[in-house]
Amino acid sequence: MKTKLTTIYILLLTVFASSFTTNANTNKDPDKDKVIIYVLKNILTRGHYVQKELNDDFSVHVYNSFIDGLDPSKRYFTQDDLKEFSQFKYEIDNQLLDNKIDFYKLVYERFLEKMKSAKTYYGVLLTQPFDYSKKESIDIDYDKIPFAKNENELVDYWRKQLKLQVLGNIENLENLQEENIKKDPKTVQKSFEDFEHEARTKVLKNMDDLYLRIEELEHSDWYSTFLNSVVSGFGPHTTYMSPRSKSRFDQDMSGKLEGIGARLQKKGIYTHIFELVSGGPAWKQGELEAGDIILKVAQGDEEPLDIVGMRLDDAIKFIKGPKGTEVRLTVKKKIDGSTKIISITRDVVELEETFVKSSIVEKNGKKYGIINLPKFYIDFSDTNGRDSAKDMEQEIARLQSEGVEGLIVDLRNNGGGSLKTAIEIGGLFIEEGPIVQVKYRDEAPIIKKDTDPKIQWNGPLVVMVNEFSASASEIFAAAMQDYKRGVILGGKQTYGKGTVQNILPINRFAQNYPDDLGAIKMTIQKFYRINGGSTQIEGVYSDIAMPDRYSYMEVGERDLEGALPWDKVAQAKYTQTNSYENFNDVLYNSKNRINSDSKFKMINEYAKWLKANQDHTTYSLNYKDFLAESKKQDKSGDQFKDVFKFDSNLRFLSPKYEFDLFKKDSVLEDKRMAWHKNLSKDIYVNEALNVLSELKMNRNLEPVKN
């Protein structure tokens, strides 16, 4: 793959070199927006897996996507605005070919004007009570409703949306009062007028806070919306990443950052400490606490910089920094309001929730292990750093040392990550052989193999998935299913993302430009199971399908606009492990348990109820009718209030190596205890353990070749 990517880079660099250098030389201060568009369109048309013509259909996609991206709730633009914008509806493709962004400029400038008007609209509308006796309704499926005909109708759209928010708040306040009266009959009862005023005041504050955050956004943020409208025309997983987005992506993939180890939150004009990262520099230093407000930031002995009123992303840039450097924070303490200067030496901070964790449980006299893998993480900048494959191998070894006889790998809600680690993790469970096939545009598939004959785990295996298990999760699950190495248990099917993306820094193709231009995450391959089928759209169908809350929801790849179709390639040569002598019997028993279990039947009914609610988008704005509808809804939902109430009465424990960590880190211990408690109340984990306990390894049969 590396050779192929290098070829693509060289090809693109060669194509761009003459054109971009000429442009840069003739214009010493090139327009940044146009430079990014120029590079993106060339990268996409030459390197993307899907070949797309920049034609009228593409133009319409960009037109609709950008307008919807700016105004998804139909709060700003009118049909008069759209009439003016429509001059570009079939011309955006031609403009992109000429490196022009006239459409963007027109819509963006109009959007800024409309934003100023919007503050006036909601400010005036929320000064007086609404007419709650009026018989009217609102449809919040904004994809279906048209844009307002004119400014007057637009103001009425605002009125209805705000009125709905106020009604919801009034209902919450009244319900809270009812609960308080039940606890204390002497509670002073407020009138409807009191609740109405309180609700309206709260909505006004929420809107002011919202627009304070919106006004912090810069031109580059809105331009990123436009760029993503362009690149999404090639596929739903191709995205433009601003420098800030790229930094967050790298942090998310590696599970680490360099800084003080604090999660920050913007409240009004102030930057608050929301949470300290356990084990991080601030946590170790001991003076900074959740709730403290950071007023100023100084780099070592330099003059402090006032960050009050600064946007959160910019404040974070000053607080973060390289390992070993000092930052001095001027902090207003939550506990007593005093001001204090706190010195912290930055360090590498590991985000514990990113990484593999495991637990041990005893059932019917046997020990079993469960490993939770949140994502297939890797640090692309540090080949010697932690990654999910190394950590999985180590965690399995630790569980083996404690005598576990079966293993659950929990991939629920794991959206994927590194293809490399998915292949390596697959190799931990088989002797050697193909794990996945990957295919570039118009080329034969490449078979990616595990070449290490070592098997880290050769015992019973259950892989838990749900509708949000995607990409690398599907590669691993599909391989275990095709080899018949493990039982796949969970939702009916996984997400269905069968494409591979690569991150390309835009400056690599615009080397004369001084500023960071961000990156593009571009689909370069599709991947296929070793049996030849794609996981695209279809996902991986569970061996044992279990009802869950998402069973009838539209949450998969198949529901995304522009998703690539399902197809297949030739099957790879591989040898099934025939790991179990009673595989089909175990599946049969589990399906019978699920089908006859009243809890699972109720969960299935709950899923249907959720789907019906998802499709319900119209609400009355008459107070009595709104309240009656809401009470009816609550009553119908009461039957499901205990739908997930379950207790296996099993005790989940940490592996022994974590006990030493707990002596130094009580926060980690609390997190593990909460996780273990949730595991004991998880009906899906309970069934996974039932399956695991029944599986019998096959030591006699010869492997079957495919």
Secondary structure, 3 states (H helix, E strand, C coil): CHHHHHHHHHHHHHHHHHHHHHHHHHCCCCCHHHHHHHHHHHHHHHHCCCCCCCCHHHHHHHHHHHHHHHCCCCCCCEHHHHHHHHHHCCCHHHHHHCCCCHHHHHHHHHHHHHHHHHHHHHHHHCCCCCCCCCCCEEECCCCCCCCECCHHHHHHHHHHHHHHHHHHHHHHHHHHHHHHHHHCCCCCCCCHHHHHHHHHHHHHHHHHHHHHHHHHCCHHHHHHHHHHHHHHHHCCCCEEECHHHHHHHHHHHHCEEEECCEEEEEECCEEEEEEECCCCHHHHHCCCCCCCEEEEEEECCCCCEECCCCCHHHHHHHHCCCCCCEEEEEEECCCCCCEEEEEEECEEEECHHHCCEEEEEEECCEEEEEEECCCECECCCCCCCCEHHHHHHHHHHHHHHCCCCCEEEECCCCCCECHHHHHHHHHCCCCCEEEEEEECCCCCCEEEEECCCCCCCCCCEEEEECCCCCCHHHHHHHHHHHCCCCEEEECCECCCCCEEEEEEEHHHHCCCCCCCCCEEEEEEEEEECCCCEECCCCCCECCEECCCCCCCCCCCHHHCCCCCCCCECCCCCCEECCCECCHHHHHHHHHHHHHHCHHHHHHHHHHHHHHHHHHCCEEECCHHHHHHHHHHHHHHHHCCCCCCCCCCCCCEECCCHHHHHHHHCHHHHHHHHHHHHHHHCCHHHHHHHHHHHHCCECCCCCCEEC
